[in-house]
Amino acid sequence: MTDPEKPRVTVGIPVFNGARFIAHAIESSLAQSWQPIEVIVVDDGSTDRTPEILESYRDRVTILRQSNQGAAAARNRVLLEAKGDWIQYLDSDDSLKPWKIERQWTECSNPNADAILSPLLEERWARGEPLPIRQPEDEGDSDPIVRWFQRKNPQVAAGLWRKQALVRIGGWNRSVRCATEDNELYLRALQADFLFAWTPTAGAVYRADWSQESFSHRNHVELFQTELSLLDKMAAWLQERQQWTAARREAAAQAYFQVLREIAKDDPKRAARLYQGRKKAGLVYPCGPKASPAYCALYGLFGFEGTERICRAASRLRPLEKRFRALRSLSVGEGAPEGKK
């Protein structure tokens, strides 16, 4: 960054029943090589041990409490209270590398940026245990609109956000929940012509799949219905401004196809109606990883709803097939002669 002075950064951490990881999130914020001017933790009505843990940090962290209103409301509380010119948001189950703020600031070459974004590190979990932290390969397009359709914009912790830019677009949308808050914020930021700067070093660690109790896991229908509404808003905006390109249409079609297939897992008939409406508008067709050759062949014969019903029936049969094979293998093994088992 051309400004020689260190940025005035507020770290904002919303938390709801985050006793397992909240101390790690706070410690990683306090351990920054370039210290934030403040760390604000908004306890969004926790009922576990979170309040007790937060009390032990009261001399180093600003603790705010409110009734449970959701992550967006808690992030807006940070935005309202922040004294910094920049905000580093951090979810309570994520963390920052010690150099995150310093590297991101010094690697940025545009002093007028509204947001500085970097790659994201991931700590995925399997069977209740963390896997090694890794940096996913980024094969996203350089066009920010294409990246938005591809969901290639990093989780919010990977950014430094200029406070006044967030205030200008109204902060976080409290009506949007179920893990789509970030994508909705990016949508409005793009439509407000935010100036994004990209820096190469990943410094935020996103902890994924450690719990099946997250809002997104519990609300599959709402999650993808919200995703669909965001796609519709972006498509309408691009149409109004006549800013469609071939790459954007392809990315949009793939995004629509993936979302509508998820909706079909719960209600194939409704998903088919939604599909037909967007197909008529030229927004969707089978494409991308979800459109295998077998799927496309079935689609040509049975259409979207018929193919989704076949896929759903097949997915229900797979566990039974695995169980049958296991029982058959056990039966054969028990009946085999001694020494042949």
Long-range contacts (C-beta under 8 A, 24 or more apart in sequence): 1-105, 1-106, 1-108, 1-109, 1-110, 1-111, 2-109, 2-111, 3-111, 6-34, 6-105, 7-34, 7-84, 7-85, 7-86, 7-101, 7-105, 7-160, 8-37, 8-83, 8-84, 8-85, 8-86, 9-34, 9-36, 9-37, 9-84, 9-85, 9-86, 9-87, 9-88, 9-101, 9-160, 10-36, 10-37, 10-38, 10-39, 10-40, 10-78, 10-82, 10-83, 10-84, 10-86, 10-87, 10-88, 10-163, 11-36, 11-38, 11-39, 11-40, 11-87, 11-88, 11-89, 11-90, 11-96, 12-40, 12-42, 12-75, 12-78, 12-79, 12-82, 12-87, 12-88, 12-89, 12-90, 13-39, 13-40, 13-41, 13-42, 13-78, 13-89, 13-90, 13-91, 13-92, 14-41, 14-42, 14-44, 14-71, 14-74, 14-75, 14-77, 14-78, 14-89, 14-91, 14-92, 15-41, 15-42, 15-43, 15-44, 15-46, 15-50, 15-54, 15-74, 15-92, 16-43, 16-44, 16-45, 16-46, 16-50, 16-68, 16-71, 16-74, 16-92, 17-46, 17-47, 17-48, 17-50, 18-46, 18-48, 18-50, 18-92, 18-93, 19-46, 19-48, 19-49, 19-50, 19-53, 20-93, 21-92, 21-93, 21-94, 21-95, 21-207, 22-50, 22-53, 22-54, 22-92, 23-53, 23-57, 24-95, 25-90, 25-91, 25-92, 25-93, 25-94, 25-95, 26-57, 26-61, 28-90, 28-95, 28-96, 28-97, 28-98, 28-205, 29-88, 29-90, 29-96, 30-60, 30-61, 31-96, 31-98, 32-96, 32-98, 32-99, 32-100, 32-101, 32-102, 33-98, 33-99, 33-101, 33-102, 34-101, 34-102, 34-105, 36-84, 36-88, 36-101, 37-83, 37-84, 38-62, 38-82, 38-83, 38-84, 40-64, 40-77, 40-78, 40-81, 40-82, 42-66, 42-74, 42-75, 42-77, 42-78, 44-68, 44-69, 44-70, 44-71, 44-73, 44-74, 45-69, 69-174, 70-174, 70-177, 71-172, 71-177, 71-181, 72-172, 72-173, 72-174, 72-176, 72-177, 72-181, 73-172, 73-174, 75-171, 75-172, 75-181, 76-171, 76-172, 76-174, 79-163, 79-166, 79-167, 79-171, 79-172, 82-163, 84-163, 85-162, 85-163, 85-164, 86-160, 86-161, 86-162, 86-163, 87-160, 87-161, 87-162, 87-163, 87-166, 88-157, 88-159, 88-160, 88-161, 89-156, 89-157, 89-159, 89-161, 90-157, 90-204, 91-155, 91-156, 91-157, 93-207, 93-210, 94-155, 94-157, 94-204, 94-205, 94-206, 94-207, 95-204, 95-205, 95-207, 96-157, 96-203, 96-204, 96-205, 97-121, 97-202, 97-203, 97-204, 97-205, 99-201, 99-203, 100-203, 100-204, 101-160, 101-203, 103-199, 103-201, 103-203, 104-160, 104-199, 104-201, 104-203, 105-160, 107-199, 107-200, 107-201, 108-197, 108-199, 109-197, 110-195, 110-197, 112-195, 113-162, 113-195, 113-196, 113-197, 114-161, 114-162, 114-165, 114-189, 114-194, 114-195, 114-196, 115-159, 115-160, 115-161, 115-162, 115-165, 115-189, 115-194, 115-195, 115-196, 115-197, 116-159, 116-160, 116-196, 116-197, 116-198, 116-199, 117-153, 117-154, 117-158, 117-159, 117-196, 117-197, 117-198, 117-199, 118-154, 118-158, 118-159, 118-198, 118-199, 118-200, 118-201, 118-202, 118-203, 118-204, 119-154, 119-158, 119-200, 119-201, 119-202, 120-154, 120-155, 120-157, 120-158, 120-202, 120-204, 120-205, 120-206, 121-202, 121-203, 121-204, 121-205, 121-206, 122-205, 122-206, 122-208, 123-205, 123-206, 123-207, 123-208, 124-208, 124-209, 125-207, 125-208, 125-209, 125-210, 126-209, 128-210, 130-207, 130-210, 133-205, 135-202, 141-247, 141-251, 143-245, 143-247, 143-248, 144-190, 144-196, 145-190, 145-234, 145-238, 145-243, 145-248, 145-251, 146-247, 146-248, 146-251, 148-183, 148-186, 148-187, 148-190, 148-234, 149-231, 149-234, 149-248, 149-251, 149-252, 149-254, 149-255, 150-251, 150-254, 150-255, 151-183, 151-255, 153-182, 153-183, 153-186, 154-204, 155-182, 155-204, 155-206, 156-181, 156-182, 156-185, 157-204, 157-206, 158-202, 158-203, 158-204, 158-206, 165-189, 165-194, 168-192, 169-194, 176-226, 177-215, 177-219, 177-222, 177-226, 178-215, 178-216, 178-219, 178-222, 178-223, 178-226, 179-214, 179-215, 179-216, 179-223, 180-223, 180-226, 180-227, 180-230, 183-227, 183-230, 184-226, 184-230, 187-230, 187-233, 187-234, 191-237, 220-262, 220-265, 220-266, 221-263, 221-266, 221-267, 224-259, 224-262, 224-263, 225-263, 227-259, 227-262, 228-256, 228-259, 228-260, 228-263, 228-274, 231-255, 231-256, 231-259, 231-283, 235-281, 235-283, 249-282, 250-287, 252-283, 252-284, 253-283, 253-284, 253-285, 253-287, 253-288, 254-287, 254-288, 254-290, 256-283, 256-284, 257-284, 257-285, 257-286, 257-287, 257-288, 257-290, 257-291, 258-288, 258-290, 260-284, 260-304, 261-290, 261-308, 264-304, 264-305, 264-308, 264-312, 265-312, 268-305, 268-308, 268-309, 268-312, 269-305, 271-304, 271-305, 271-308, 272-303, 272-304, 272-305, 272-308, 275-304, 275-305, 276-304
